């Protein structure tokens, strides 16, 4: 069996990349003042990365801790994740 086509390895790589991206965005945001012009864009990207991580099956507690999300932010992240799943389901029905 080829490890290149192994779905479990592929999922592990996707999850690892998702967590690395979330961590990187958190670090970048931590270095910017809130009034920086790019801060809001990075904050949105961090929430999107967190939603994608949830949809890859990463535990919410892990996403919350790595992203340093409070309750309100996690509510938005869960909503974003649900929207992504709905959109993906709609696309799957079309094709």
CORMORA-V995525 format. One line per field, one symbol per residue. ss: DSSP state (2 for helix, 1 for strand, 0 for the rest). phi: phi as a letter, one per 40 degrees, with the letter a starting at -180 (. if undefined). burial: + if it has 24 or more other ideal C-beta (glycine too) atoms within 12 Angstrom, else -. Layout:
ss = ???
phi = ???
burial = ???
This chain:
ss = 00000022222222222222222222222220000000222222222222222220000222222220002222222222222222222222220
phi = .ccccccccccccccccccccccccccccccbcdccdccccccccccccccccdccgcddcccccccfccccccccccccccccccccccccccb
burial = --------------+--++-+++-++--+------------++--+++++++++++-+----++-++-+---++--++-++--+-----------
